[in-house]
Amino acid sequence: MSINQDRPCTCVFFFADGRRCKLPPSADDMGLCYFHAKKYQDHLTAQEAGQQINEFLSSDILTACDLSAALATLFSATAMGLIKPKTTVALTYLGQLMLQTQRLAKQES
């Protein structure tokens, strides 16, 4: 019986104190156990949601539709558990302030 040396027999994740995760790696090629692979994939998905929100808000002229699309993406990512509810509350409040500022800017012209 030979042992496959290409794949590690434990997860390749290291904790902050230097310990290594002792769970077996999942079937993917990353060498992470199921829990660390899921955490990593969730992190990547949350980053992607953040980039989508940034695309809606990065234009020179911010419309109410852009803000609504950004908030919809934020709510969807929160519902999937990718963004913490506390973060969503803060970002929603900032979105509300942006919308109020937009209304005030229209009144100035």
Secondary structure, DSSP 8 states (H G I E B T S, - for coil): ----SSS-SS---B-TTS-B--S---SSTT---HHHHHHHHHHHHHHHHHHHHHHHH-SSS--HHHHHHHHHHHHHHHHTTSS-HHHHHHHHHHHHHHHHHHHHHHHH-
